[in-house]
Amino acid sequence: MAWFRRVHTASGETAVQIAESVEGRRRIARHVGSATDDATLGLLMAQARELLADDAACVLDLGMVVTPLRHSHRATAADLPATSTTTAR
């Protein structure tokens, strides 16, 4: 589950971040921006809401390139060499 939050920074600005819960811990997924006034803060919060709406549609762009994993061939008994480990007595 993801949400956005407002955080007061040491410089006195208000940062807007998108956070998510991963294994019971809060992780900051994206820093949307920092604002010094209410108008800019409102714009950043609207952008965060839009990003979260895109996330609900599985379109959250974090600026990362995702490469699908290839499914490798799993070895079966047919793939093993036809040698025997037993010896005749």
ChimeraX commands (.cxc) that place a marker at each C-alpha (Angstrom):
marker #1 position 0.00,0.00,0.00 radius 0.5
marker #1 position 1.36,3.42,-0.95 radius 0.5
marker #1 position 0.46,6.88,0.34 radius 0.5
marker #1 position 1.90,10.37,0.21 radius 0.5
marker #1 position 3.12,12.36,3.15 radius 0.5
marker #1 position 4.23,15.89,3.95 radius 0.5
marker #1 position 7.45,16.33,5.89 radius 0.5
marker #1 position 8.97,19.53,7.24 radius 0.5
marker #1 position 12.61,19.79,6.25 radius 0.5
marker #1 position 15.49,21.40,8.17 radius 0.5
marker #1 position 15.47,24.30,5.69 radius 0.5
marker #1 position 11.87,25.11,6.58 radius 0.5
marker #1 position 10.36,23.77,3.37 radius 0.5
marker #1 position 7.67,21.12,3.21 radius 0.5
marker #1 position 8.60,18.02,1.25 radius 0.5
marker #1 position 6.00,15.77,-0.39 radius 0.5
marker #1 position 7.00,12.12,-0.60 radius 0.5
marker #1 position 5.33,8.91,-1.74 radius 0.5
marker #1 position 5.88,6.16,0.80 radius 0.5
marker #1 position 4.97,2.50,0.95 radius 0.5
marker #1 position 4.98,-0.24,3.53 radius 0.5
marker #1 position 7.47,-3.03,2.79 radius 0.5
marker #1 position 7.76,-5.91,5.25 radius 0.5
marker #1 position 6.29,-3.77,8.00 radius 0.5
marker #1 position 8.67,-0.87,7.41 radius 0.5
marker #1 position 8.05,2.48,5.75 radius 0.5
marker #1 position 10.04,3.03,2.55 radius 0.5
marker #1 position 10.17,6.30,0.63 radius 0.5
marker #1 position 9.41,5.33,-2.95 radius 0.5
marker #1 position 9.66,8.79,-4.48 radius 0.5
marker #1 position 10.36,12.38,-3.50 radius 0.5
marker #1 position 7.76,14.43,-5.37 radius 0.5
marker #1 position 9.20,17.85,-4.47 radius 0.5
marker #1 position 9.60,20.57,-1.84 radius 0.5
marker #1 position 7.49,23.67,-1.37 radius 0.5
marker #1 position 8.00,27.00,0.37 radius 0.5
marker #1 position 4.41,28.23,-0.01 radius 0.5
marker #1 position 0.89,26.84,0.12 radius 0.5
marker #1 position 0.28,27.16,-3.64 radius 0.5
marker #1 position 3.32,25.05,-4.53 radius 0.5
marker #1 position 2.47,22.58,-1.77 radius 0.5
marker #1 position -1.02,22.18,-3.24 radius 0.5
marker #1 position 0.44,21.48,-6.69 radius 0.5
marker #1 position 2.87,18.89,-5.28 radius 0.5
marker #1 position 0.09,17.17,-3.34 radius 0.5
marker #1 position -2.06,17.04,-6.50 radius 0.5
marker #1 position 0.88,15.53,-8.39 radius 0.5
marker #1 position 1.34,12.94,-5.61 radius 0.5
marker #1 position -2.36,12.04,-5.77 radius 0.5
marker #1 position -2.07,11.60,-9.54 radius 0.5
marker #1 position 1.00,9.38,-9.15 radius 0.5
marker #1 position -0.85,7.26,-6.59 radius 0.5
marker #1 position -3.85,6.98,-8.92 radius 0.5
marker #1 position -1.47,5.80,-11.65 radius 0.5
marker #1 position -0.02,3.33,-9.14 radius 0.5
marker #1 position -3.49,1.90,-8.57 radius 0.5
marker #1 position -3.56,1.33,-12.32 radius 0.5
marker #1 position -0.01,-0.15,-12.13 radius 0.5
marker #1 position 1.58,2.78,-13.93 radius 0.5
marker #1 position 3.68,4.41,-11.20 radius 0.5
marker #1 position 6.78,5.83,-12.92 radius 0.5
marker #1 position 9.70,5.86,-10.53 radius 0.5
marker #1 position 12.16,6.51,-13.31 radius 0.5
marker #1 position 13.41,2.93,-13.26 radius 0.5
marker #1 position 13.66,0.59,-16.22 radius 0.5
marker #1 position 12.16,-2.80,-15.47 radius 0.5
marker #1 position 13.48,-5.75,-17.41 radius 0.5
marker #1 position 11.25,-8.83,-17.34 radius 0.5
marker #1 position 12.90,-11.96,-16.06 radius 0.5
marker #1 position 13.31,-14.77,-18.54 radius 0.5
marker #1 position 12.07,-18.14,-17.46 radius 0.5
marker #1 position 14.98,-20.47,-17.79 radius 0.5
marker #1 position 14.56,-24.06,-18.81 radius 0.5
marker #1 position 14.26,-26.25,-15.75 radius 0.5
marker #1 position 16.22,-29.47,-15.83 radius 0.5
marker #1 position 14.21,-32.67,-15.87 radius 0.5
marker #1 position 15.24,-36.32,-15.74 radius 0.5
marker #1 position 15.29,-36.35,-19.54 radius 0.5
marker #1 position 18.05,-33.71,-19.47 radius 0.5
marker #1 position 20.39,-35.88,-17.37 radius 0.5
marker #1 position 23.04,-38.04,-19.03 radius 0.5
marker #1 position 22.11,-41.69,-19.51 radius 0.5
marker #1 position 24.91,-43.04,-17.33 radius 0.5
marker #1 position 24.49,-45.32,-14.38 radius 0.5
marker #1 position 26.16,-44.87,-11.02 radius 0.5
marker #1 position 25.73,-48.54,-10.03 radius 0.5
marker #1 position 28.27,-51.18,-10.86 radius 0.5
marker #1 position 27.61,-54.83,-11.62 radius 0.5
marker #1 position 28.98,-57.38,-9.12 radius 0.5
marker link #1:1,2 radius 0.2
marker link #1:2,3 radius 0.2
marker link #1:3,4 radius 0.2
marker link #1:4,5 radius 0.2
marker link #1:5,6 radius 0.2
marker link #1:6,7 radius 0.2
marker link #1:7,8 radius 0.2
marker link #1:8,9 radius 0.2
marker link #1:9,10 radius 0.2
marker link #1:10,11 radius 0.2
marker link #1:11,12 radius 0.2
marker link #1:12,13 radius 0.2
marker link #1:13,14 radius 0.2
marker link #1:14,15 radius 0.2
marker link #1:15,16 radius 0.2
marker link #1:16,17 radius 0.2
marker link #1:17,18 radius 0.2
marker link #1:18,19 radius 0.2
marker link #1:19,20 radius 0.2
marker link #1:20,21 radius 0.2
marker link #1:21,22 radius 0.2
marker link #1:22,23 radius 0.2
marker link #1:23,24 radius 0.2
marker link #1:24,25 radius 0.2
marker link #1:25,26 radius 0.2
marker link #1:26,27 radius 0.2
marker link #1:27,28 radius 0.2
marker link #1:28,29 radius 0.2
marker link #1:29,30 radius 0.2
marker link #1:30,31 radius 0.2
marker link #1:31,32 radius 0.2
marker link #1:32,33 radius 0.2
marker link #1:33,34 radius 0.2
marker link #1:34,35 radius 0.2
marker link #1:35,36 radius 0.2
marker link #1:36,37 radius 0.2
marker link #1:37,38 radius 0.2
marker link #1:38,39 radius 0.2
marker link #1:39,40 radius 0.2
marker link #1:40,41 radius 0.2
marker link #1:41,42 radius 0.2
marker link #1:42,43 radius 0.2
marker link #1:43,44 radius 0.2
marker link #1:44,45 radius 0.2
marker link #1:45,46 radius 0.2
marker link #1:46,47 radius 0.2
marker link #1:47,48 radius 0.2
marker link #1:48,49 radius 0.2
marker link #1:49,50 radius 0.2
marker link #1:50,51 radius 0.2
marker link #1:51,52 radius 0.2
marker link #1:52,53 radius 0.2
marker link #1:53,54 radius 0.2
marker link #1:54,55 radius 0.2
marker link #1:55,56 radius 0.2
marker link #1:56,57 radius 0.2
marker link #1:57,58 radius 0.2
marker link #1:58,59 radius 0.2
marker link #1:59,60 radius 0.2
marker link #1:60,61 radius 0.2
marker link #1:61,62 radius 0.2
marker link #1:62,63 radius 0.2
marker link #1:63,64 radius 0.2
marker link #1:64,65 radius 0.2
marker link #1:65,66 radius 0.2
marker link #1:66,67 radius 0.2
marker link #1:67,68 radius 0.2
marker link #1:68,69 radius 0.2
marker link #1:69,70 radius 0.2
marker link #1:70,71 radius 0.2
marker link #1:71,72 radius 0.2
marker link #1:72,73 radius 0.2
marker link #1:73,74 radius 0.2
marker link #1:74,75 radius 0.2
marker link #1:75,76 radius 0.2
marker link #1:76,77 radius 0.2
marker link #1:77,78 radius 0.2
marker link #1:78,79 radius 0.2
marker link #1:79,80 radius 0.2
marker link #1:80,81 radius 0.2
marker link #1:81,82 radius 0.2
marker link #1:82,83 radius 0.2
marker link #1:83,84 radius 0.2
marker link #1:84,85 radius 0.2
marker link #1:85,86 radius 0.2
marker link #1:86,87 radius 0.2
marker link #1:87,88 radius 0.2
marker link #1:88,89 radius 0.2
view
